[in-house]
Protein backbone atom coordinates (compact mmCIF):
# COMPACT_ATOMS: atom_id res chain seq x y z
CA UNK A 1 0.00 0.00 0.00
CA UNK A 2 1.35 3.38 -1.03
CA UNK A 3 -0.29 6.61 0.15
CA UNK A 4 -1.22 9.50 -2.13
CA UNK A 5 2.02 11.14 -0.90
CA UNK A 6 4.13 8.16 -2.05
CA UNK A 7 4.68 6.76 1.46
CA UNK A 8 4.88 2.99 1.88
CA UNK A 9 2.15 2.06 4.37
CA UNK A 10 2.60 -1.72 4.39
CA UNK A 11 1.69 -4.79 2.40
CA UNK A 12 0.49 -8.37 2.33
CA UNK A 13 2.51 -11.26 0.92
CA UNK A 14 1.05 -14.55 -0.34
CA UNK A 15 2.45 -17.36 -2.49
CA UNK A 16 2.23 -16.58 -6.18
CA UNK A 17 0.16 -18.41 -8.76
CA UNK A 18 3.10 -20.15 -10.40
CA UNK A 19 4.57 -21.31 -7.07
CA UNK A 20 1.19 -22.70 -6.02
CA UNK A 21 0.77 -24.52 -9.32
CA UNK A 22 4.29 -25.94 -9.06
CA UNK A 23 3.35 -27.37 -5.66
CA UNK A 24 0.09 -28.81 -7.03
CA UNK A 25 1.79 -30.44 -10.01
CA UNK A 26 4.66 -31.71 -7.90
CA UNK A 27 2.60 -33.21 -5.09
CA UNK A 28 -0.75 -34.26 -6.53
CA UNK A 29 -0.85 -37.69 -8.12
CA UNK A 30 -1.68 -37.78 -11.82
CA UNK A 31 -2.11 -34.00 -12.15
CA UNK A 32 -0.25 -32.72 -15.17
CA UNK A 33 0.84 -29.18 -15.92
CA UNK A 34 -1.69 -27.14 -17.88
CA UNK A 35 -1.73 -23.90 -19.82
CA UNK A 36 -2.56 -21.05 -17.47
CA UNK A 37 -5.54 -19.35 -19.12
CA UNK A 38 -8.54 -17.34 -18.01
CA UNK A 39 -11.22 -19.77 -16.80
CA UNK A 40 -14.38 -19.88 -18.86
CA UNK A 41 -16.62 -20.85 -15.91
CA UNK A 42 -16.34 -21.59 -12.21
CA UNK A 43 -17.14 -25.29 -12.33
CA UNK A 44 -14.63 -27.11 -14.50
CA UNK A 45 -15.75 -30.14 -16.49
CA UNK A 46 -12.22 -31.57 -16.70
CA UNK A 47 -9.12 -31.55 -14.51
CA UNK A 48 -7.60 -28.79 -16.67
CA UNK A 49 -10.71 -26.57 -16.48
CA UNK A 50 -10.98 -27.22 -12.73
CA UNK A 51 -7.37 -26.17 -12.14
CA UNK A 52 -7.84 -23.06 -14.28
CA UNK A 53 -11.01 -22.19 -12.38
CA UNK A 54 -9.57 -22.85 -8.93
CA UNK A 55 -6.44 -20.89 -9.75
CA UNK A 56 -8.05 -17.97 -11.56
CA UNK A 57 -11.14 -17.44 -9.42
CA UNK A 58 -9.32 -18.48 -6.24
CA UNK A 59 -6.61 -15.85 -6.68
CA UNK A 60 -9.12 -13.22 -7.82
CA UNK A 61 -11.13 -13.88 -4.65
CA UNK A 62 -7.99 -13.68 -2.52
CA UNK A 63 -7.11 -10.32 -4.08
CA UNK A 64 -10.65 -9.04 -3.64
CA UNK A 65 -10.75 -10.20 -0.01
CA UNK A 66 -7.40 -8.62 0.85
CA UNK A 67 -8.45 -5.37 -0.83
CA UNK A 68 -11.71 -5.33 1.15
CA UNK A 69 -9.80 -5.78 4.41
CA UNK A 70 -7.25 -3.11 3.49
CA UNK A 71 -10.00 -0.67 2.61
CA UNK A 72 -11.71 -1.44 5.93
CA UNK A 73 -8.49 -0.34 7.68
CA UNK A 74 -7.47 2.58 5.47
CA UNK A 75 -10.48 3.72 3.48
CA UNK A 76 -11.08 3.68 -0.27
CA UNK A 77 -8.11 2.64 -2.39
CA UNK A 78 -7.17 2.41 -6.05
CA UNK A 79 -6.14 -1.16 -6.85
CA UNK A 80 -3.42 -1.80 -9.44
CA UNK A 81 -2.44 -5.35 -10.45
CA UNK A 82 1.22 -5.81 -11.29
CA UNK A 83 3.37 -8.62 -12.60
CA UNK A 84 3.33 -11.04 -15.48
CA UNK A 85 0.03 -12.71 -14.60
CA UNK A 86 -1.94 -9.54 -13.82
CA UNK A 87 -3.73 -9.91 -17.15
CA UNK A 88 -5.13 -13.26 -15.98
CA UNK A 89 -6.58 -12.10 -12.65
CA UNK A 90 -7.63 -8.50 -13.38
CA UNK A 91 -10.58 -9.32 -15.67
CA UNK A 92 -12.15 -11.67 -13.10
CA UNK A 93 -11.45 -9.54 -10.02
CA UNK A 94 -14.08 -7.17 -8.66
CA UNK A 95 -11.49 -4.82 -7.14
CA UNK A 96 -8.65 -4.45 -9.65
CA UNK A 97 -9.02 -1.15 -11.49
CA UNK A 98 -5.75 -0.98 -13.46
CA UNK A 99 -2.97 -3.31 -14.54
CA UNK A 100 0.72 -2.43 -14.85
CA UNK A 101 2.61 -5.53 -15.91
CA UNK A 102 5.98 -3.76 -16.04
CA UNK A 103 5.81 -1.74 -12.78
CA UNK A 104 9.12 -3.09 -11.44
CA UNK A 105 10.93 -2.30 -14.68
CA UNK A 106 9.43 1.21 -14.78
CA UNK A 107 10.65 1.74 -11.22
CA UNK A 108 14.14 0.55 -12.08
CA UNK A 109 14.18 2.90 -15.08
CA UNK A 110 13.21 5.84 -12.87
CA UNK A 111 15.96 4.96 -10.38
CA UNK A 112 18.47 4.70 -13.20
CA UNK A 113 17.42 8.05 -14.68
CA UNK A 114 17.55 9.73 -11.28
CA UNK A 115 21.09 8.45 -10.67
CA UNK A 116 22.39 9.39 -14.14
CA UNK A 117 21.69 13.09 -13.66
HELIX and SHEET records of a PDB file:
HELIX    1   1 UNK A   17  UNK A   27  1                                  11    
HELIX    2   2 UNK A   47  UNK A   74  1                                  28    
HELIX    3   3 UNK A   86  UNK A   89  1                                   4    
HELIX    4   4 UNK A   90  UNK A   92  5                                   3    
HELIX    5   5 UNK A  103  UNK A  116  1                                  14    
SHEET    1   A 2 UNK A  80  UNK A  82  0                                        
SHEET    2   A 2 UNK A  98  UNK A 100  1                                        
END                                                                             
